[in-house]
Amino acid sequence: MKAPVVTGFGRGSKQMGIPTANMLPDVLREQLEGMERGVYFGWARLPHLEGKGEVDGGAEEEDRGQGEPQVFKMVLNVGRRPTFVDGDDVTVEVHILSSFEDDFYGEELQVAVVGYIRPERKFSSLDDLVVQIKSDMSVATEQLDKDAFAPFARDTFFA
């Protein structure tokens, strides 16, 4: 998937301490049609950051060939945010498992979804949701550390 980052509801960073990059769903409509609502994991690339120094959590230089793009582990939620009562439009929210100093609204985000974690569901509290998201992040990290998923980080999609 490839789409610009747009402003979301502001909950990720501010209320939950888990910043997300919201991808513009309109340009992903065709890809979203076949996806179950839920949480996925995979790799993400922010082309505008490449060549701007080290960013915490990116693929190590020795793991990438010279000239290969820098990609990051990520967790992706595709759904309607049933825990919140603020609309039922489908959103695409990416949490990149890395740290960044600045926002990247308007920049292109590329993601390769390589696995499914769980279906979307409603949580009884914000705290319960945050606990589950942190568990999802651990699952994603554990899975993406496996040899089977490493080749996707070097997929030609990211070239």
DSSP file with accessible surface (Angstrom, degrees, kcal/mol):
  #  RESIDUE AA STRUCTURE BP1 BP2  ACC     N-H-->O    O-->H-N    N-H-->O    O-->H-N    TCO  KAPPA ALPHA  PHI   PSI    X-CA   Y-CA   Z-CA
    1    1 A M              0   0   23      0, 0.0   110,-2.8     0, 0.0     2,-0.4   0.000 360.0 360.0 360.0 146.4    0.0    0.0    0.0
    2    2 A K  E     +A  110   0A  96    108,-0.2   108,-0.2    25,-0.1   106,-0.1  -0.982 360.0 134.9-144.2 121.3    1.1    3.5   -0.8
    3    3 A A  E     -A  109   0A   3    106,-2.1   106,-2.6    -2,-0.4     2,-0.1  -0.985  51.9 -91.4-160.0 159.4   -0.6    6.7    0.4
    4    4 A P  E     -A  108   0A  47      0, 0.0    20,-2.1     0, 0.0     2,-0.4  -0.410  43.8-110.5 -73.0 153.6    0.0   10.1    1.9
    5    5 A V  E     -B   23   0A   5    102,-2.2   101,-3.4    99,-0.4     2,-0.3  -0.725  40.8-172.3 -85.1 130.3   -0.1   10.5    5.7
    6    6 A V  E     -B   22   0A  44     16,-3.5    16,-0.7    -2,-0.4     2,-0.2  -0.796  32.1 -85.1-120.8 164.0   -3.1   12.5    6.9
    7    7 A T        -     0   0  107     -2,-0.3     2,-0.1    14,-0.1    14,-0.1  -0.464  47.3-170.1 -68.3 135.5   -4.3   13.9   10.2
    8    8 A G        -     0   0   26     -2,-0.2    -1,-0.1    12,-0.2    85,-0.0  -0.012  46.1 -67.4-103.7-146.6   -6.1   11.5   12.3
    9    9 A F        -     0   0   97     -2,-0.1    -2,-0.1     1,-0.0     0, 0.0   0.501  61.8-121.3 -88.7  -7.5   -8.1   11.9   15.5
   10   10 A G  S  > S+     0   0   32     10,-0.1     4,-0.7     1,-0.0     5,-0.3   0.613  82.0 112.0  80.6  11.0   -5.1   12.7   17.6
   11   11 A R  H  >> +     0   0   30      3,-0.2     5,-2.0     2,-0.1     4,-1.5   0.838  58.6  70.1 -84.1 -36.0   -5.5    9.9   20.1
   12   12 A G  H  45S+     0   0    7      3,-0.2     6,-3.3     1,-0.2     4,-0.4   0.942 115.7  18.5 -50.4 -60.2   -2.5    7.8   19.2
   13   13 A S  H  >5S+     0   0   65      4,-0.3     4,-0.7     3,-0.2    -1,-0.2   0.936 131.5  43.3 -77.1 -47.9    0.2   10.0   20.6
   14   14 A K  H  <5S+     0   0  171     -4,-0.7    -3,-0.2     1,-0.2    -2,-0.2   0.920 127.3  21.1 -72.8 -47.1   -1.8   12.2   22.9
   15   15 A Q  T  <5S+     0   0  115     -4,-1.5    -3,-0.2    -5,-0.3    -1,-0.2   0.791 136.5  26.4 -93.4 -30.6   -4.1    9.8   24.7
   16   16 A M  T  4<S-     0   0   31     -5,-2.0    -3,-0.2    -4,-0.4    -4,-0.1   0.571  89.4-127.1-112.4 -14.6   -2.4    6.4   24.3
   17   17 A G  S  < S+     0   0   58     -4,-0.7    -4,-0.3    -6,-0.4    -5,-0.1   0.734  79.9 109.3  72.2  20.3    1.3    7.2   23.8
   18   18 A I        -     0   0    8     -6,-3.3    -1,-0.1    -7,-0.3    -5,-0.1  -0.816  61.6-150.0-129.9  87.6    1.4    5.2   20.6
   19   19 A P        -     0   0   65      0, 0.0     2,-0.3     0, 0.0    77,-0.2  -0.310  14.1-165.0 -64.4 141.9    1.7    7.5   17.7
   20   20 A T        -     0   0   44     75,-0.1     2,-0.6     2,-0.0    75,-0.2  -0.937  19.5-139.7-125.6 152.5    0.1    6.4   14.4
   21   21 A A  E     - C   0  94A   6     73,-3.2    73,-2.6    -2,-0.3     2,-0.6  -0.960  23.8-146.7-106.5 116.2    0.5    7.6   10.8
   22   22 A N  E     -BC   6  93A  15    -16,-0.7   -16,-3.5    -2,-0.6     2,-0.3  -0.790   9.1-146.3 -89.1 121.8   -3.0    7.6    9.2
   23   23 A M  E     -BC   5  92A   1     69,-2.6    69,-0.6    -2,-0.6   -18,-0.2  -0.651  28.9-102.0 -87.4 142.3   -2.9    6.7    5.6
   24   24 A L    >   -     0   0   50    -20,-2.1     3,-0.7    -2,-0.3     4,-0.4  -0.485  33.4-159.6 -63.5 109.4   -5.4    8.4    3.2
   25   25 A P  G >  S+     0   0   31      0, 0.0     3,-1.3     0, 0.0     4,-0.4   0.800  79.6  71.5 -68.6 -26.2   -8.0    5.6    2.8
   26   26 A D  G >  S+     0   0   98      1,-0.3     3,-0.9     2,-0.2     4,-0.2   0.880  99.2  47.0 -58.0 -38.9   -9.5    7.0   -0.4
   27   27 A V  G <  S+     0   0   83     -3,-0.7    -1,-0.3     1,-0.2     3,-0.2   0.615 113.8  49.9 -79.8  -8.5   -6.4    6.1   -2.4
   28   28 A L  G <> S+     0   0    1     -3,-1.3     4,-2.6    -4,-0.4     3,-0.3   0.291  74.1 114.8-106.8   7.4   -6.4    2.6   -0.9
   29   29 A R  H <> S+     0   0  142     -3,-0.9     4,-1.5    -4,-0.4    -1,-0.1   0.870  76.2  48.4 -49.2 -47.9  -10.0    1.7   -1.5
   30   30 A E  H  > S+     0   0  168      1,-0.2     4,-0.6    -4,-0.2    -1,-0.2   0.922 114.5  45.4 -62.8 -43.0   -9.4   -1.1   -3.9
   31   31 A Q  H >4 S+     0   0   91     -3,-0.3     3,-0.6     1,-0.2    -1,-0.2   0.866 111.1  53.6 -69.1 -34.7   -6.8   -2.8   -1.6
   32   32 A L  H >< S+     0   0   10     -4,-2.6     3,-1.5     1,-0.2    -1,-0.2   0.777  91.5  74.9 -73.2 -24.8   -9.0   -2.3    1.5
   33   33 A E  H 3< S+     0   0  150     -4,-1.5    -1,-0.2     1,-0.3    -2,-0.2   0.873 101.3  40.9 -56.0 -38.1  -12.0   -4.1   -0.2
   34   34 A G  T << S+     0   0   77     -4,-0.6     2,-0.4    -3,-0.6    -1,-0.3   0.423  96.9  98.4 -93.2   3.6  -10.4   -7.5    0.2
   35   35 A M  S <  S-     0   0   35     -3,-1.5     2,-0.1    -4,-0.2     3,-0.0  -0.785  70.4-129.0 -99.7 134.0   -9.0   -7.0    3.7
   36   36 A E        -     0   0  114     -2,-0.4     2,-0.3     1,-0.1    42,-0.2  -0.465  37.4-102.5 -69.0 144.1  -10.6   -8.2    6.9
   37   37 A R  S    S+     0   0   64     -2,-0.1    83,-1.6    83,-0.1     2,-0.3  -0.549  81.1  76.5 -69.0 126.4  -11.0   -5.4    9.5
   38   38 A G  E    S-ED  78 119A   0     40,-1.9    40,-2.7    -2,-0.3     2,-0.4  -0.995  80.3 -43.9 164.9-162.1   -8.3   -6.0   12.1
   39   39 A V  E     +ED  77 118A   3     79,-2.9    78,-3.3    -2,-0.3    79,-1.3  -0.875  47.7 174.0-110.6 131.4   -4.6   -5.7   13.0
   40   40 A Y  E     -ED  76 116A  23     36,-3.1    36,-2.6    -2,-0.4     2,-0.3  -0.752  16.3-143.9-124.9 171.3   -1.7   -6.7   10.7
   41   41 A F  E     +ED  75 115A   8     74,-2.3    73,-2.4    -2,-0.2    74,-1.6  -0.933  36.2 109.7-136.4 160.9    2.0   -6.5   10.7
   42   42 A G  E     -ED  74 113A   0     32,-2.0    32,-2.2    -2,-0.3     2,-0.3  -0.948  58.3 -46.8 172.4-148.3    4.7   -5.8    8.1
   43   43 A W  E     -ED  73 112A  20     69,-2.1    69,-2.8    -2,-0.3     2,-0.3  -0.888  39.1-163.3-121.9 146.6    7.2   -3.3    6.9
   44   44 A A  E     -ED  72 111A   0     28,-2.8    28,-2.8    -2,-0.3     2,-0.4  -0.954   2.1-163.4-131.0 150.4    7.0    0.4    6.3
   45   45 A R  E     -ED  71 110A  30     65,-2.8    65,-2.4    -2,-0.3    26,-0.1  -0.998   9.5-166.0-134.1 137.3    9.1    2.9    4.4
   46   46 A L    >>  -     0   0    1     24,-0.5     3,-2.1    -2,-0.4     4,-0.5  -0.864   9.5-168.9-117.7  90.3    9.1    6.7    4.6
   47   47 A P  G >4 S+     0   0   37      0, 0.0     3,-1.2     0, 0.0    -1,-0.1   0.830  80.7  63.8 -54.5 -32.9   11.1    7.8    1.5
   48   48 A H  G 34 S+     0   0   44     60,-0.4    59,-0.0     1,-0.2    -3,-0.0   0.698  99.3  55.4 -68.1 -16.0   11.4   11.4    2.6
   49   49 A L  G X4 S+     0   0   30     -3,-2.1     3,-1.6    21,-0.1    -1,-0.2   0.643  79.2 112.8 -89.2 -15.6   13.6   10.3    5.6
   50   50 A E  T << S+     0   0   60     -3,-1.2     4,-0.1    -4,-0.5     0, 0.0  -0.308  81.7  17.1 -66.0 137.3   16.2    8.5    3.7
   51   51 A G  T 3  S+     0   0   86      2,-0.2    -1,-0.3     1,-0.1     3,-0.1   0.576  95.1 107.6  81.2   9.6   19.6   10.0    3.7
   52   52 A K  S <  S-     0   0  148     -3,-1.6    -2,-0.1     1,-0.4    -1,-0.1  -0.077  88.2 -92.3-109.6  31.4   18.8   12.2    6.7
   53   53 A G        -     0   0   49      2,-0.1    -1,-0.4     0, 0.0    -2,-0.2  -0.269  70.0 -23.2  92.1-176.9   20.8   10.4    9.3
   54   54 A E        -     0   0  152     -3,-0.1     2,-0.4    -4,-0.1    -4,-0.0  -0.444  50.1-165.3 -75.2 139.6   20.0    7.6   11.7
   55   55 A V    >   -     0   0   22     -2,-0.2     3,-1.5    45,-0.1    45,-0.1  -0.996  32.7-106.3-122.9 128.9   16.5    7.0   12.8
   56   56 A D  T 3  S+     0   0  109     43,-0.5    43,-1.1    -2,-0.4     0, 0.0  -0.299  98.9  16.0 -57.3 129.1   15.9    4.8   15.8
   57   57 A G  T 3  S+     0   0   39      1,-0.3    16,-0.5    41,-0.2    -1,-0.2   0.424  87.2 134.0  94.8  -2.0   14.6    1.3   15.0
   58   58 A G  S <  S-     0   0   10     -3,-1.5    -1,-0.3     1,-0.2    14,-0.2  -0.299  70.8 -75.0 -75.8 166.9   15.3    1.1   11.3
   59   59 A A        -     0   0   26     12,-1.8    -1,-0.2     1,-0.1     5,-0.1  -0.374  61.1-102.8 -59.7 135.2   16.8   -1.9    9.6
   60   60 A E    >>  -     0   0  100      1,-0.1     3,-1.5    -3,-0.1     4,-0.7  -0.327  24.2-120.5 -62.7 144.2   20.5   -1.9   10.4
   61   61 A E  G >4 S+     0   0   95      1,-0.3     3,-1.3     2,-0.2    -1,-0.1   0.886 114.0  55.0 -54.2 -40.2   22.8   -0.7    7.6
   62   62 A E  G 34 S+     0   0  147      1,-0.3    -1,-0.3     4,-0.0     4,-0.1   0.744 103.4  56.8 -69.9 -17.8   24.6   -4.0    7.5
   63   63 A D  G <4 S+     0   0  104     -3,-1.5     2,-0.4     2,-0.1    -1,-0.3   0.611 104.2  63.3 -84.2 -13.6   21.2   -5.8    7.0
   64   64 A R  S << S-     0   0   33     -3,-1.3     2,-0.1    -4,-0.7     3,-0.1  -0.865  86.8-119.6-110.5 147.4   20.5   -3.7    3.9
   65   65 A G    >   -     0   0   28     -2,-0.4     3,-2.4     1,-0.1    -2,-0.1  -0.427  50.3 -78.4 -75.5 159.0   22.5   -3.7    0.7
   66   66 A Q  T 3  S+     0   0  194      1,-0.3    -1,-0.1    -2,-0.1    -4,-0.0  -0.355 121.1  15.4 -59.0 131.7   24.1   -0.4   -0.4
   67   67 A G  T 3  S+     0   0   78      1,-0.3    -1,-0.3    -3,-0.1    -2,-0.0   0.377  92.8 134.1  84.9  -5.5   21.4    1.8   -1.9
   68   68 A E    <   -     0   0   68     -3,-2.4    -1,-0.3     1,-0.1    -4,-0.1  -0.510  62.7-102.5 -76.0 146.5   18.5   -0.3   -0.5
   69   69 A P        -     0   0   24      0, 0.0     2,-0.6     0, 0.0    -1,-0.1  -0.271  31.8-111.5 -67.1 154.1   15.7    1.7    1.1
   70   70 A Q        -     0   0   12    -24,-0.1   -24,-0.5   -23,-0.1     2,-0.3  -0.776  40.5-176.1 -88.0 123.8   15.4    2.0    4.8
   71   71 A V  E     -E   45   0A   2     -2,-0.6   -12,-1.8   -26,-0.1     2,-0.3  -0.836   9.9-152.5-120.4 159.9   12.3    0.1    6.1
   72   72 A F  E     -E   44   0A   3    -28,-2.8   -28,-2.8    -2,-0.3   -14,-0.1  -0.947  24.8-105.0-131.3 149.8   10.8   -0.2    9.6
   73   73 A K  E     -E   43   0A  47    -16,-0.5    24,-2.8    -2,-0.3     2,-0.3  -0.418  48.3-179.7 -67.3 148.0    8.7   -2.8   11.4
   74   74 A M  E     -EF  42  96A   0    -32,-2.2   -32,-2.0    22,-0.3     2,-0.4  -0.987  30.7-142.6-151.2 159.6    5.1   -1.8   11.7
   75   75 A V  E     -EF  41  95A  12     20,-2.3    20,-3.2    -2,-0.3     2,-0.4  -0.965  24.4-161.5-118.3 139.8    1.7   -2.7   13.0
   76   76 A L  E     -EF  40  94A   0    -36,-2.6   -36,-3.1    -2,-0.4     2,-0.5  -0.984   8.6-161.0-129.3 131.3   -1.3   -1.7   11.0
   77   77 A N  E     -EF  39  93A  31     16,-2.8    16,-2.6    -2,-0.4     2,-0.5  -0.962   5.4-174.0-111.0 127.4   -5.0   -1.4   12.0
   78   78 A V  E     +EF  38  92A   0    -40,-2.7   -40,-1.9    -2,-0.5     2,-0.3  -0.981  43.6  77.8-115.6 114.6   -7.6   -1.4    9.3
   79   79 A G  E    S- F   0  91A   0     12,-2.1    12,-3.1    -2,-0.5    -2,-0.1  -0.996  83.2 -76.0 175.4-166.1  -11.0   -0.7   10.7
   80   80 A R        -     0   0  106     -2,-0.3     4,-0.1    10,-0.2     9,-0.1   0.137  58.6-117.3-111.1  11.6  -13.8    1.5   12.1
   81   81 A R    >   -     0   0   13      1,-0.1     3,-1.7    10,-0.1     5,-0.3   0.940  36.0-175.6  54.5  59.2  -12.5    2.2   15.6
   82   82 A P  T 3  S+     0   0   47      0, 0.0    40,-0.2     0, 0.0    -1,-0.1   0.732  75.7  65.3 -64.3 -18.5  -15.3    0.4   17.5
   83   83 A T  T 3  S+     0   0   28     38,-0.3     2,-0.3    39,-0.1    -2,-0.1   0.779 102.2  56.9 -72.4 -22.5  -14.0    1.5   20.9
   84   84 A F  S <  S-     0   0   42     -3,-1.7     2,-0.9     3,-0.1     3,-0.1  -0.814  75.0-141.8-112.1 148.8  -14.6    5.1   20.0
   85   85 A V        +     0   0  148     -2,-0.3     3,-0.1     1,-0.2    -4,-0.1  -0.648  66.6 107.8-107.8  73.0  -17.9    6.7   19.0
   86   86 A D  S    S-     0   0   50     -2,-0.9    -1,-0.2     1,-0.6     2,-0.1   0.006  86.9 -49.3-139.7  32.2  -16.6    9.2   16.3
   87   87 A G        -     0   0   46     -3,-0.1    -1,-0.6     1,-0.1    -3,-0.1  -0.436  41.5-115.6 120.5 163.9  -17.8    7.7   13.0
   88   88 A D        +     0   0  109     -2,-0.1     2,-0.1    -3,-0.1    -1,-0.1   0.150  62.9 129.4-124.9  20.1  -17.7    4.4   11.2
   89   89 A D        -     0   0  122      1,-0.1     2,-0.3    -9,-0.1   -10,-0.1  -0.457  67.2-104.3 -68.6 147.1  -15.5    5.3    8.2
   90   90 A V        -     0   0   25     -2,-0.1     2,-0.3   -10,-0.1   -10,-0.2  -0.562  40.5-167.2 -73.7 132.8  -12.7    2.8    7.7
   91   91 A T  E     - F   0  79A  18    -12,-3.1   -12,-2.1    -2,-0.3     2,-0.5  -0.870  17.4-146.1-117.4 157.4   -9.3    4.2    8.7
   92   92 A V  E     -CF  23  78A   1    -69,-0.6   -69,-2.6    -2,-0.3     2,-0.5  -0.950  23.6-178.2-123.9 104.2   -5.8    2.8    8.0
   93   93 A E  E     -CF  22  77A  36    -16,-2.6   -16,-2.8    -2,-0.5     2,-0.5  -0.931   6.7-165.7-113.9 123.2   -3.6    3.5   11.0
   94   94 A V  E     -CF  21  76A   0    -73,-2.6   -73,-3.2    -2,-0.5     2,-0.6  -0.915   7.6-165.4-110.8 127.1    0.1    2.5   11.0
   95   95 A H  E     - F   0  75A  22    -20,-3.2   -20,-2.3    -2,-0.5     2,-0.4  -0.955  16.0-150.7-108.2 111.3    2.3    2.4   14.1
   96   96 A I  E     - F   0  74A   9     -2,-0.6     2,-2.5   -77,-0.2   -22,-0.3  -0.710  16.0-130.2 -82.6 129.2    5.9    2.3   13.0
   97   97 A L  S    S+     0   0   33    -24,-2.8   -24,-0.3    -2,-0.4     2,-0.3  -0.405  80.9  73.8 -81.0  64.9    8.0    0.4   15.6
   98   98 A S  S    S-     0   0   20     -2,-2.5     2,-0.4   -26,-0.1   -41,-0.2  -0.936  82.0-102.0-161.1 172.3   10.6    3.2   15.7
   99   99 A S        -     0   0   72    -43,-1.1   -43,-0.5    -2,-0.3     2,-0.4  -0.921  30.7-177.3-113.7 138.2   11.0    6.7   17.0
  100  100 A F        -     0   0   55     -2,-0.4   -45,-0.1   -45,-0.1    -2,-0.0  -0.983  23.7-147.4-132.3 143.8   10.8    9.8   14.9
  101  101 A E  S    S+     0   0  190     -2,-0.4     2,-0.3     2,-0.1    -1,-0.1   0.853  81.2  37.8 -77.0 -35.5   11.4   13.4   16.0
  102  102 A D  S    S-     0   0  123      1,-0.1     2,-0.1     2,-0.0    -1,-0.0  -0.781  81.2-110.5-118.9 159.9    8.9   15.0   13.6
  103  103 A D        -     0   0  115     -2,-0.3   -82,-0.1     1,-0.1    -2,-0.1  -0.381  20.1-150.2 -73.4 163.9    5.4   14.3   12.2
  104  104 A F    >   +     0   0   26     -2,-0.1     3,-1.6     3,-0.1   -99,-0.4  -0.192  27.9 164.3-134.6  45.9    5.2   13.4    8.5
  105  105 A Y  T 3  S+     0   0  112      1,-0.2   -99,-0.2  -101,-0.1     3,-0.1  -0.381  72.2  18.2 -60.3 136.7    1.8   14.7    7.5
  106  106 A G  T 3  S+     0   0   58   -101,-3.4    -1,-0.2     1,-0.3     2,-0.1   0.212  98.7 118.5  85.8 -15.6    1.5   14.9    3.7
  107  107 A E  S <  S-     0   0   79     -3,-1.6  -102,-2.2  -103,-0.1    -1,-0.3  -0.485  72.4-102.3 -81.7 155.3    4.5   12.6    3.1
  108  108 A E  E     -A    4   0A  79   -104,-0.2     2,-0.4    -2,-0.1   -60,-0.4  -0.585  33.5-163.9 -77.7 135.7    4.1    9.3    1.3
  109  109 A L  E     -A    3   0A   0   -106,-2.6  -106,-2.1    -2,-0.3     2,-0.5  -0.983   0.1-162.8-119.5 130.9    4.1    6.2    3.4
  110  110 A Q  E     -AD   2  45A   7    -65,-2.4   -65,-2.8    -2,-0.4     2,-0.4  -0.958  10.7-178.7-112.9 131.9    4.7    2.8    1.9
  111  111 A V  E     - D   0  44A   0   -110,-2.8     2,-0.6    -2,-0.5   -67,-0.2  -0.994  18.9-159.1-133.1 140.8    3.7   -0.4    3.7
  112  112 A A  E     - D   0  43A  18    -69,-2.8   -69,-2.1    -2,-0.4     2,-0.5  -0.974  17.7-150.0-114.3 111.7    4.0   -4.1    2.9
  113  113 A V  E     + D   0  42A  51     -2,-0.6   -71,-0.2   -71,-0.2     3,-0.1  -0.733  26.1 164.4 -83.2 124.1    1.5   -6.1    4.9
  114  114 A V  E     +     0   0A  30    -73,-2.4     2,-0.3    -2,-0.5   -72,-0.2   0.504  55.7  20.2-121.1  -7.7    2.9   -9.6    5.5
  115  115 A G  E     - D   0  41A  16    -74,-1.6   -74,-2.3     0, 0.0     2,-0.4  -0.997  60.4-127.2-161.4 160.9    0.8  -11.1    8.4
  116  116 A Y  E     + D   0  40A  86     -2,-0.3   -76,-0.3   -76,-0.2   -78,-0.0  -0.917  17.5 178.0-113.5 135.6   -2.4  -10.9   10.3
  117  117 A I  E     -     0   0A  36    -78,-3.3   -77,-0.2    -2,-0.4    -1,-0.1   0.848  58.7 -35.2-101.6 -53.3   -2.6  -10.6   14.1
  118  118 A R  E     - D   0  39A  32    -79,-1.3   -79,-2.9     3,-0.0    -1,-0.3  -0.993  60.3 -87.6-165.8 162.4   -6.3  -10.4   15.1
  119  119 A P  E     - D   0  38A  69      0, 0.0   -81,-0.3     0, 0.0     2,-0.1  -0.392  52.1 -95.4 -76.0 159.1   -9.7   -9.1   14.1
  120  120 A E        +     0   0   43    -83,-1.6     2,-0.3   -42,-0.2   -83,-0.1  -0.446  52.6 170.4 -69.5 144.9  -10.9   -5.6   15.2
  121  121 A R        -     0   0  126     -2,-0.1     2,-0.4    -3,-0.1   -38,-0.3  -0.983  35.7-101.6-152.5 164.5  -12.9   -5.5   18.3
  122  122 A K        -     0   0  148     -2,-0.3     2,-0.3   -40,-0.2   -39,-0.1  -0.724  32.9-150.7 -90.5 135.9  -14.4   -3.1   20.8
  123  123 A F        -     0   0   16     -2,-0.4     3,-0.1     1,-0.1     6,-0.0  -0.792  16.6-133.0-106.2 150.9  -12.6   -2.6   24.2
  124  124 A S  S    S+     0   0  109     -2,-0.3     2,-0.3     1,-0.1    -1,-0.1   0.678  87.0  11.6 -77.1 -17.6  -14.3   -1.7   27.4
  125  125 A S  S  > S-     0   0   42      1,-0.1     4,-1.9     0, 0.0     5,-0.1  -0.988  72.2-113.3-153.5 161.9  -11.7    1.0   28.2
  126  126 A L  H  > S+     0   0   54     -2,-0.3     4,-2.6     1,-0.2     5,-0.2   0.890 117.4  56.3 -62.6 -39.5   -8.8    2.9   26.7
  127  127 A D  H  > S+     0   0  120      1,-0.2     4,-2.3     2,-0.2    -1,-0.2   0.905 105.7  50.1 -60.3 -42.4   -6.4    1.2   29.1
  128  128 A D  H  > S+     0   0   76      1,-0.2     4,-2.1     2,-0.2    -1,-0.2   0.903 110.7  50.4 -62.9 -39.6   -7.6   -2.2   27.8
  129  129 A L  H  X S+     0   0   17     -4,-1.9     4,-2.8     2,-0.2    -2,-0.2   0.933 109.5  49.9 -63.1 -45.4   -7.0   -1.1   24.3
  130  130 A V  H  X S+     0   0   21     -4,-2.6     4,-2.5     1,-0.2     5,-0.2   0.919 109.1  52.1 -62.3 -41.8   -3.5    0.2   25.0
  131  131 A V  H  X S+     0   0  100     -4,-2.3     4,-1.9     1,-0.2    -1,-0.2   0.935 112.1  46.6 -59.2 -44.4   -2.6   -3.1   26.7
  132  132 A Q  H  X S+     0   0   40     -4,-2.1     4,-2.8     2,-0.2    -2,-0.2   0.916 110.0  52.5 -66.4 -41.2   -3.8   -5.0   23.6
  133  133 A I  H  X S+     0   0   30     -4,-2.8     4,-2.5     1,-0.2    -1,-0.2   0.926 108.7  50.5 -61.6 -42.2   -1.9   -2.7   21.2
  134  134 A K  H  X S+     0   0  121     -4,-2.5     4,-1.9     1,-0.2    -1,-0.2   0.894 110.4  49.8 -63.6 -36.7    1.3   -3.2   23.1
  135  135 A S  H  X S+     0   0   56     -4,-1.9     4,-2.5    -5,-0.2    -2,-0.2   0.923 109.3  51.6 -65.0 -42.5    0.7   -7.0   22.9
  136  136 A D  H  X S+     0   0    4     -4,-2.8     4,-2.7     1,-0.2    -2,-0.2   0.899 107.6  53.1 -59.8 -39.8    0.1   -6.6   19.1
  137  137 A M  H  X S+     0   0   41     -4,-2.5     4,-2.5     1,-0.2    -1,-0.2   0.904 109.0  48.9 -63.4 -40.2    3.4   -4.7   18.8
  138  138 A S  H  X S+     0   0   79     -4,-1.9     4,-2.6     2,-0.2    -2,-0.2   0.912 111.0  49.6 -65.7 -42.9    5.2   -7.5   20.6
  139  139 A V  H  X S+     0   0   52     -4,-2.5     4,-2.7     2,-0.2     5,-0.2   0.937 111.6  49.4 -60.4 -45.6    3.7  -10.1   18.3
  140  140 A A  H  X S+     0   0    0     -4,-2.7     4,-3.0     1,-0.2     5,-0.2   0.936 112.0  47.5 -60.4 -46.7    4.7   -8.0   15.3
  141  141 A T  H  X S+     0   0   48     -4,-2.5     4,-1.4     1,-0.2    -1,-0.2   0.936 112.7  49.1 -61.0 -46.0    8.2   -7.6   16.4
  142  142 A E  H  < S+     0   0  123     -4,-2.6     4,-0.3     1,-0.2    -1,-0.2   0.922 115.1  44.1 -60.8 -44.2    8.5  -11.3   17.2
  143  143 A Q  H >< S+     0   0   43     -4,-2.7     3,-1.6     1,-0.2     6,-0.3   0.923 111.9  51.3 -68.3 -43.3    7.2  -12.3   13.8
  144  144 A L  H 3< S+     0   0    4     -4,-3.0    -1,-0.2     1,-0.3    -2,-0.2   0.705 101.1  63.5 -71.2 -17.5    9.2   -9.8   11.8
  145  145 A D  T 3< S+     0   0   98     -4,-1.4    -1,-0.3    -5,-0.2    -2,-0.2   0.612  84.2 100.7 -77.0 -11.8   12.4  -11.0   13.5
  146  146 A K  S X> S-     0   0   96     -3,-1.6     3,-1.6    -4,-0.3     4,-0.9  -0.483  83.1-123.5 -76.4 145.3   11.8  -14.5   11.9
  147  147 A D  T 34 S+     0   0  147      1,-0.3     3,-0.5     2,-0.2    -1,-0.1   0.807 106.7  67.7 -56.3 -31.5   13.8  -15.3    8.8
  148  148 A A  T 34 S+     0   0   73      1,-0.2    -1,-0.3     2,-0.1     4,-0.2   0.790 105.7  39.7 -63.1 -27.8   10.7  -16.0    6.9
  149  149 A F  T X> S+     0   0   36     -3,-1.6     3,-0.8    -6,-0.3     4,-0.5   0.599  92.4  85.0 -98.9 -13.0    9.6  -12.3    7.0
  150  150 A A  G >< S+     0   0   31     -4,-0.9     3,-1.6    -3,-0.5     4,-0.5   0.890  82.1  60.8 -58.4 -41.6   13.0  -10.6    6.4
  151  151 A P  G >4 S+     0   0   69      0, 0.0     3,-1.4     0, 0.0    -1,-0.2   0.822  94.0  64.7 -59.6 -27.5   12.9  -10.9    2.6
  152  152 A F  G X4 S+     0   0   86     -3,-0.8     3,-1.3     1,-0.3    -2,-0.2   0.789  91.3  64.1 -66.6 -24.9    9.8   -8.7    2.5
  153  153 A A  G << S+     0   0   12     -3,-1.6    -1,-0.3    -4,-0.5    -3,-0.1   0.711 107.1  43.8 -68.7 -19.5   11.8   -5.8    3.9
  154  154 A R  G <  S+     0   0  123     -3,-1.4    -1,-0.3    -4,-0.5    -2,-0.2   0.135  84.3 140.9-110.1  18.0   13.8   -5.9    0.7
  155  155 A D    X   -     0   0   70     -3,-1.3     3,-1.7     1,-0.1     4,-0.3  -0.253  64.1-118.7 -61.7 148.6   10.9   -6.3   -1.7
  156  156 A T  G >  S+     0   0  121      1,-0.3     3,-1.5     2,-0.2    -1,-0.1   0.701 107.4  78.7 -64.0 -17.6   11.0   -4.4   -5.0
  157  157 A F  G 3  S+     0   0   63      1,-0.3    -1,-0.3   -47,-0.0    -2,-0.0   0.851  93.4  50.3 -55.9 -35.4    7.9   -2.6   -3.9
  158  158 A F  G <         0   0    0     -3,-1.7    -1,-0.3   -89,-0.1    -2,-0.2   0.532 360.0 360.0 -82.7  -5.7   10.1   -0.4   -1.7
  159  159 A A    <         0   0  100     -3,-1.5   -91,-0.1    -4,-0.3    -3,-0.0  -0.236 360.0 360.0 -72.3 360.0   12.6    0.4   -4.5
